[in-house]
Amino acid sequence: MKKINQGLRGVLRRLWPHALAVSGREMVVACMGATLGLMVTEWIGRHGLGTTSPWFIAPLGASAVLLFGVPASPLAQPWSIVGGNLVAAIIGVTVAKVVPDPGLAAGLAAGLAIAVMFKLRCLHPPSGAVALTAVLGGPAVTDLGYQFVLHPVLLDSVALAALAIVFNNLAGRRYPHHLAPGESRPANPPIAAVSITRDDLHAALIQGELLDIDEDDLEDILIRAEQCAHDRLSGRSPAPTPAGALATSGVTGG
C-alpha cells in the first residue's frame, strides 16, 4: 500500500506543472494587452460590419493569449496570426462545401490547415479553431461562404496583429520578435567562461518575456549546444546528447 501511495504521489507530481518563469510586470502587461486588444478589435469589427454579419470569432481569444502573453513565440508573430487564420478560413470554407459529413469535414479542415501553415511558415494554434468554426459555425457562418474569409477572419486578424505591434512596442517589447533579413543583434562584450547553474537560468528567464519552453527543455538545449561546440572545436562530428546528461555540462542544478 505504501508503494502504491508513493507511486501515485509521483504521478501527481509529474502532472503538476512547473511555475512559469515570468515576472509580475509581464503578467500585468499580458492581461492589459489582451483586454485592450480584444476590446478594440471587437469594436472595429462590430462598427465595420454591423449586426447582420458575425463580426467576432472565438479563436481570437486564443490568439490574444499568444500575441500578448508570449509575444516572443514564433507562433505569435503577425504573419502567424494573419497568414494562419487566413489559410485556415479558406480551407475550412472549402472543405465544408465539398464534404457533407461535419465530423469528417472538421478533421480534414484542421489537418489540411496545419499542413499548409507549416509550409507557409505561419503556424498559429488558434487557426485550427478557425478551420473548425468555418465548418461547424452554423448558418450564420455557412451563409457567408468565402465572405467569412475576408470578414470577420481577415479583418479581425489584421486588427489584432496591428494592435499587438503597437501595444507590445509601447510596453518595451520587441515585436515582431524575429530579426529582419540581414539584421543582426548588437555585439556584446565577451564574458569569461563560467558554469551556468539552474538558478542562473531561472534568473535570466524571469528578467525577460515569457518563453513558451519549459526550463528543463531549455536546459537540455544548452547542454546539447555545449556538446556541439565541443565537438566542433575538437574536429569531431556532432553526436546526439542524451537528455538530462548534466554531468557532462557546465549547466548544473542550482
Stockholm file with secondary structure:
# STOCKHOLM 1.0

chainA/1-254         MKKINQGLRGVLRRLWPHALAVSGREMVVACMGATLGLMVTEWIGRHGLGTTSPWFIAPLGASAVLLFGVPASPLAQPWSIVGGNLVAAIIGVTVAKVVPDPGLAAGLAAGLAIAVMFKLRCLHPPSGAVALTAVLGGPAVTDLGYQFVLHPVLLDSVALAALAIVFNNLAGRRYPHHLAPGESRPANPPIAAVSITRDDLHAALIQGELLDIDEDDLEDILIRAEQCAHDRLSGRSPAPTPAGALATSGVTGG
#=GR chainA/1-254 SS CHHHHHHHHHHHHHHSCCCCCCCHHHHHHHHHHHHHHHHHHHHHHHHHHCTTSCCCCTHHHHHHIIIIICTTSGGGSHHHHHHHHHHHHHHHHHHHHHCCCHHHHHHHHHHHHHHHHHHHTCCCTHHHHHHHHHHHSCHHHHTTTTHHIIIIIIHHHHHHHHHHHHHHHHTTCCSSCSCCTTCCCCCCCCCCCCCCBHHHHHHHHHTSCCCSSCHHHHHHHHHHHHHHHHHHHHTCCCCCCCTTCGGGSSCBCC
#=GC SS_cons         CHHHHHHHHHHHHHHSCCCCCCCHHHHHHHHHHHHHHHHHHHHHHHHHHCTTSCCCCTHHHHHHIIIIICTTSGGGSHHHHHHHHHHHHHHHHHHHHHCCCHHHHHHHHHHHHHHHHHHHTCCCTHHHHHHHHHHHSCHHHHTTTTHHIIIIIIHHHHHHHHHHHHHHHHTTCCSSCSCCTTCCCCCCCCCCCCCCBHHHHHHHHHTSCCCSSCHHHHHHHHHHHHHHHHHHHHTCCCCCCCTTCGGGSSCBCC
//
